[in-house]
Amino acid sequence: MHVAALLFLGFLAQSSDSTASAEAKAKAQSLLTEGSALYEKGDYADALDKFKQAFATYDSPKLLFNIGQANRDLGRPVEALEAFERFLIGALDAAPETIEDAKKSVEELQRKLGRLRVDCQTDNATISVDGKDVGLAPLPKLLWATTGRHQVTARHWNFSPAVEDVEVRAGTVQTVRIVMQVPSARATVAQPSGPEGSPQRTDLASNDAKPAEASGWWLGRTWTWVAAGSAAIFTGGAAVAGLSMQSKFDSLNKACGNASANRTGCTDSDINAVTTRRNAANVLWALAGASAVTAGILFFVEGHPVTVTPVAGETVGFVGGLSY
């Protein structure tokens, strides 16, 4: 059991800080007592929560020792190291044995960790390690990290996000160089150096030469051709159905209709066969006409390019059809 976690149960009552309210001290003391009891039982997660609440209520740097111990026992060496280092800087009046314990913890943790040097030339880019933001570029100091693979990300409103993977080894410093690129989509940024105080627009698109685009009235009209093709297919189907109907009618007319010798009359099934072919032909002719009209409309609608030039730094989103 870590006895040092209980060394500060009385530190609030002995504090000489006359500006802190007695109510805040009492609340922090109560939270610290609860956290220490949980820590003794091995409930480090809940103990850490109580210690953090106590520190938020009354920000004595001595509480960072308790926070460091709980993080260490929870297997969070980076957070534990940060807490112990802050304790050593801020709690100079702590008991010598507690300070010595914190120094030993710092040495043990540092031997198990590695460090990252993030080199990003884009000022004010947000740097994150494994999804956790650690500051803005350029970072002023090295970052402690556990051994193993980590993902370092840089984000900036004028650039595409950049991601680099890095393998960290204990006791070493790994350098991660992140180069951010301008988005490939064409964009412009207003510059304050235009004539007579007017903004000067700078093209951010790639300067690479683009191949000449093919042109022609038949290009860029995909749906026009789909509609025209459908009209042709429906027309062919209608013609086939019409010829089939006519052939069946002529055959029945000679066998049992007016053109027959005895004129006995055709059966209902014979008549239905002709009617079915007629109805199919009529439907196909209607579809062919609709497709032809659609193709004519699309011919004048499609094939006209629309150019949109976004301004860098401006974004528009839509929720439920409303822009924000």
N, C-alpha and C positions, 0 to 999 in steps of 0.2 A: 504493500500500500504506500502511495506517495504522501508522506506526512506533510510535505511542503504545501500541499493544496489547502491545508487548514491553517496556515500561519497568519492569514490576514483576516480572520474573523472579527478582530477588534480594531482594524486599522481605521475604520470610519469614525469611530467614537474618539480616537486620538488625533484626528486630523486638525490642523490649525487653520484650515481654510475657512475663514469667517464669512465668506461671500456665499458659500453653498448653503442651501436651506436645510434645516434639520429634517424636514419631511423627505427630501431626496436622499439624504444620508440613511435615514431609517429604512426606506424602501430598498435601497441598494444593499444595505446590511442584511435585510431579510432574504433577498434574492441570493446573496452570496452564501448564506447559511443553508438555504435549500439546495443550492448547487453543490456545496461541499458534501452534504449528506448523500446526494445522488452519486457523487463521484466515489465516495467510500463504498457504495454498493456495487460499483462497476458499471453504472448507467452513465457512460461518458457522454452520450449524445444529448440527453436531457440536462446533464450537468453543464455542458457547454452552452446550451440555450439559456440557462439561468445566469451563467457568468456573463454572457453577452448582454442580457437584459440589465444586469447590474452595472456593467460598464456604460451602457447607453444612459442609464439613470444618473450615474455619478462617475465621470470619466477619470477615475484615478488610474494612473499607469500601473499601479501595483496589481490591479485585477488582470493585467495582461499575462502575468505568470500563470494564473489559473486557466486562462484561455489557452495558453500555449500547451500546458500539460494535457488538457482535455483533447486538443487537436492531435497531439502526439500519440495518445493512447487510442485515438480513433483511426490511426493510419493516415493522417494528413500532415506529412512532414513539412511541406512548403508553408502551410498556414501556421503550423506550430513554430517554425523557425522565425517567421515574420513577427509573431507575437512575442517570442523570447527576446528578439533583437530590440523591439520597441520597448519592452520592459527594461532592458539594460540601459537604454538611453534615457528613459523618463523617470525610472524609480531609483534614483541614486541614493535615497535615504532608506532603502529597504534593508532588511537584516543581512549582514555579510554572508551568512550561510545560504540564504535564499539567492543572493546574487551569484554566489559560487555555483549553486545548483543550476541556475539558468545558463551560466557560461559553459558548464559541462554539457548541458542539453544542446546548446548551439553547436559545439564542436562535434558532438555525435551526429547531429542531423546534417551538418555540412559535409561530413565524410560520406554520407549515403546519397547525397544529391549532386547534380551537375548544374551548370549554369549556361544560359543562353545569351548571346549578344545579337540583338536584332538590328540589322543594318538596312534601314529603309530611307531612301533619299527624298521621299514625298513628305514634306512637312505637314503636320497635323493629321496624318493618316492614323486611324484607330487600329491599334495592334491588339490582337487577341491570341491567346494560347489555348488550344482545345476548347474554343468557344467562349472563353472567359476574357473579358477586356482587361488589359494590363497597362494601358496608357496611350499617349499620342506620340507619334514619331516627331523628332528623334527621342528615343527612350534615354533617360539620363543615367541609367545604371543597368548592370547585368541582372538577368532574371534567374531565380532558382527554379529548378525543375526536377521532377523525379526521373529516374533512369527509364529508358525505353523510348518509343517513338511518340513524337508530338507533332501537332499541326499548328503552324503559325499563319495567321491571316492578317492581311492589311486591307482596310476599307477607306475609301475617300469618295466624296460626292462627285468629283470630276474624273474619276478613273474607274476602270474595271477592278473588282476585287482580285487580289493576288494571294495565292496559297502556296506554302512551302512546307514539306515534311522534313523533320530532323530527328536524328537518333541521338539521345543524350546518354552519356556514360558518367558514372560517379567520379567526382574529383576532376572533371575536365570542363573546358569552356568551348561550346559549339557556336559558331557564327552562322547566322541565317541572313542571307541577302535577299531582299524582296524588291523587285523592280515592278512598278505599277505601269500599266499601259492605258493609253487613251482608248475609249470604246471605239470599235470599228465603224459603228453607225455614224453618219455625218452629223456633226453638231457644231455650234458656234458659241463663242463666249465674248461678251462685251468687254472691250478694253478701254480704259479711260484716256488713251492717248490720241483719240481721233481729232480731226481738224475742227477748230473753233469749239472745242469742248464736247463735241458729239462723240458718242461711243464708236469705236472702231471694231468691226466684227472680224474675228480671226477664225479661219477654217481649221477645225480639228480633225478632219477626215484624213485618211491615209493618203500620202502623196504618190503611192504606187500607180503606175499607168494602168488604165482600165481598157480592156479590149473594146473595139467598136461594136456597138449593139446593132444587130440585124433589124431591119425595118421592112414594113410592107403591110398593106391593108389586111392581109390574111392572118397576121400575127396578133397575139394578145386577145384572141376571140375564142377561147376554149368552149364556153357555153353556147356561143353562136353556132359553132360547128356541131356540137352535140344536138342542139335543137334541129338544125338542118338535116343531120343524119337521121334523126328520129322521124322527121317529116317524110324523108325518102323511104324509110322502112315501112311506115304506116301506109304510104301510098301504094307500095308494092303489095302489101298484105291486102289492102282494100281491092286492088285490081284482081288479085288471085281469087278472093272471096266472091267478087262480082262475076267473074268468068265461071266459077264453080256453080254459082246460083243459076246463071243463064243456061249452063249445060244441063243441070238437073231439071230445070223447067222445060227445056226443049225435049228432053228424054221422056218426061212424064206426059207432056202434051201429046206426043206421038203415041204413047202407050195407052193412055186412059183419058186424055183430054179432048179438046175440040178437034185436034188434028188426027185423032184415032178413027178407025173405021166404025167401031160400035159405040164410042162415046159412053162408056160405062161409068166414067167418073173415077177420080183418084181417091185413094184412102187418106185418112187424116195424117198418118205417119208420112206419107209422100208429100203432102202439103206442108207439114211441119219442117221437113228437110229443106224445102225451098225457102221457107220463112226464116229458118235459122241462118242460112247462108246470106240472105238479104240483110238481116239484122247485123250480122258480123261485118258485112261490107260497109253498112252505114256507119257503124261505130268506128271502124278503121279510117273511113273518109273524114269523119269529124276530128279524130286525133291527128290525122295528117294536116288538116287545115289549122288546128290549134298550134301544132309544132311549127308550121311555116310562119304563122303570125309571130310566134315567140322568137323565131330566128331573125325575122326582120327587125323586131324591136331591139334585140340584143346586138345586132350588127351596129346600130348607132350608139349603143350604150357602152359596149366593151371596146377595149383597145385604146382608150384615152388615159394616159398615165396621170397619176395624182402624186405630186411631190410634197412631202412634209419635212420641214427642216426644224428639228427640235432644238431648243436652246439649252445648253448644258446647265445642269443644276435645277431645271424645272421638271417636275414630275406631276402626272395627273393620274389619279386612281378612280375606280368606280365601285360603288357599293350599292346594290339594289337600283342601279340605273342613275344614281345621283353622283355628280363629280364632287371631289373634295380636294 
